[in-house]
């Protein structure tokens, strides 16, 4: 299983690629209010560094909060769009204490 994980719930934005339960590559940036602009690039960077194409993914996971509305909305939209285009499931993941 190859999963792309996205998170933009706080000021940092991140994308990670997991394969067989282990993090293969992760890319993050402190975007502040610029999360919508940087998250797609982080996704591409993580996939490139992992040596994968988007079509190699079997699922997408996205952080669903708690967090700021703009970052959550952008990450969820990107995850849903990728999942629909690739024909893979998308799973929301909530933060735990």
GINOR-V710346 format. One line per field, one symbol per residue. burial: + if it has 16 or more other ideal C-beta (glycine too) atoms within 10 Angstrom, else -. Layout:
burial=???
This chain:
burial=-+++++++++--+++++++----++++-+-+---++-+++-++-+++--+-+----+-+++++++-+---++-+++-++--++--+-+-+-------
